[in-house]
Amino acid sequence: MTYPVGLRLEGKKVVVLGGGQVAQRRLPALIAAGADVLLVSPDATPSVEAMATGGEIRWERRPYRDGDLADAWYALVTTSDPDANARASAEAEAHRVWCVRSDDAGAATAWTPATGRSDGVTVAVLTGRDPRRSAAVRDAVVEGLHTGTLAAPRHRDRAPGVALVGGGPGDPDLITVRGRRLLAEADVVIADRLGPRDLLDELPPHVEVIDAAKIPYGRYMAQEAINNALIEHAKAGKAVVRLKGGDPFVFGRGTEEVEALAAAGLTCTVVPGVTSAISVPGAVGIPVTHRGVAHEFTVVSGHVAPDDERSLTNWPALAQTRGTLVVLMGVERAAAIADALIAHGRPADTPAAAIQEGTTAAQRRVDAPLSELAAVIAAEDIRPPAVIVIGDVVKRSGR
Ligand SMILES: C[S@@+](CC[C@H](N)C(=O)[O-])C[C@H]1O[C@@H](n2cnc3c(N)ncnc32)[C@H](O)[C@@H]1O
């Protein structure tokens, strides 16, 4: 049996004998812990040598000699010379220095656990003398913490405030690791209609899930009502996640929420998300750029028609480019958008596609030349949410 402990090695001398692969694997954690590492070895791997050249460790290029461990707090004995290892571990014993031996775990006074880290949690696993099993358990725990499938909410040091999390286009696997973890730690989740709604089912029963579309907004605008709900819950000391579709800053009104929170004196963490503008075309095999075909892509909101006085888009200029156009929120105005582009120079036969509910089980795609896209969208009953892609890249999707 071993007795697990967390060594606080900052500024403490740690002696590493041998500069091979074992030392290479162990040194980064010792350096990260702030240990004063002395490597004693006639040679070292290029990576270990780089640590010495970079000033992260001290290196004495020579074999082990008696006395090296006298003032160490901890020792790692990894030379390829069994006799030197035995002498060093005897010296460690004599000086009461905890000593790890790579060649003979049975003779060591300390064993190195399989370690991993995730968001401030250190995972250390020891399984007797089965390092592969230790590593497997470590991987499973770290993976669970990363993804949030292993819920480990913080109880101390939990930062008050709101996390604005980009949830990706809909497939629950396309949220970021950080987003998923924050979701697992939330007390309150205010979610949009778009995004990975399946993840909401996984939340524990105590989590309050609020549908942003259903927040009563009385005399307020809907966005103000959402801002107020975020502020109210955060001020009540709850861990609040504002879960948005795609990326919060791509037509997501994320900035308005960040500003409202700042005005209320609340902090806000923004977690980027996988935007539908790139991932939804990608899900049906359409690359937004392709060498020799499109050297740029432009993401445009189609929520107002090109001739609408509120439009901020220079459609004539876009019509003149050769690059890919990705239009979000444009299904209802597809005819007006296509007309404006063709009128200002985009060829009528430019390949185009519309993808509805990309990355979800309900994903659908229709294709048509630009001049016929709106008619095909109507005939095939393509509805929001959908992304429209216009450009020669549409032909590069293996269709
Ligand atoms: C208000 S915008 C939000 C965009 C989001 N912030 C993003 O980065 O993907 C909503 C539009 O995104 C597009 N969209 C989002 N998710 C989609 C999906 N899974 N499939 C197709 N279009 C999607 C549609 O054009 C939809 O009307």
The ligand as a MOL file (V3000), in Angstrom:
LIG
                    3D

  0  0  0     0  0            999 V3000
M  V30 BEGIN CTAB
M  V30 COUNTS 27 29 0 0 0
M  V30 BEGIN ATOM
M  V30 1 C -28.9120 34.3280 -34.9100 0
M  V30 2 S -27.8510 33.4210 -35.9700 0 CHG=1
M  V30 3 C -26.7240 32.7600 -34.8120 0
M  V30 4 C -25.4840 32.2090 -35.4140 0
M  V30 5 C -24.6020 31.5350 -34.4060 0
M  V30 6 N -24.1370 32.4770 -33.4260 0
M  V30 7 C -23.4240 30.8290 -35.0500 0
M  V30 8 O -22.2610 31.2370 -34.8580 0
M  V30 9 O -23.6430 29.8190 -35.7220 0 CHG=-1
M  V30 10 C -28.8890 32.0710 -36.3960 0
M  V30 11 C -28.6000 31.5210 -37.7640 0
M  V30 12 O -27.4760 30.6730 -37.7370 0
M  V30 13 C -27.6510 29.6620 -38.6930 0
M  V30 14 N -27.6110 28.3620 -38.0200 0
M  V30 15 C -27.3090 28.1380 -36.7340 0
M  V30 16 N -27.2920 26.8240 -36.4730 0
M  V30 17 C -27.5850 26.1930 -37.6180 0
M  V30 18 C -27.7120 24.8330 -37.9970 0
M  V30 19 N -27.4960 23.8440 -37.1390 0
M  V30 20 N -28.0040 24.5530 -39.2770 0
M  V30 21 C -28.1880 25.5300 -40.1730 0
M  V30 22 N -28.0980 26.8330 -39.8660 0
M  V30 23 C -27.7870 27.1650 -38.6150 0
M  V30 24 C -28.9730 29.9020 -39.3900 0
M  V30 25 O -28.7350 30.7090 -40.5180 0
M  V30 26 C -29.7010 30.6620 -38.3140 0
M  V30 27 O -30.7670 31.4060 -38.8630 0
M  V30 END ATOM
M  V30 BEGIN BOND
M  V30 1 1 1 2
M  V30 2 1 2 3
M  V30 3 1 2 10
M  V30 4 1 3 4
M  V30 5 1 4 5
M  V30 6 1 5 6
M  V30 7 1 5 7
M  V30 8 2 7 8
M  V30 9 1 7 9
M  V30 10 1 10 11
M  V30 11 1 11 12
M  V30 12 1 11 26
M  V30 13 1 12 13
M  V30 14 1 13 14
M  V30 15 1 13 24
M  V30 16 1 14 15
M  V30 17 1 14 23
M  V30 18 2 15 16
M  V30 19 1 16 17
M  V30 20 1 17 18
M  V30 21 2 17 23
M  V30 22 1 18 19
M  V30 23 2 18 20
M  V30 24 1 20 21
M  V30 25 2 21 22
M  V30 26 1 22 23
M  V30 27 1 24 25
M  V30 28 1 24 26
M  V30 29 1 26 27
M  V30 END BOND
M  V30 END CTAB
M  END
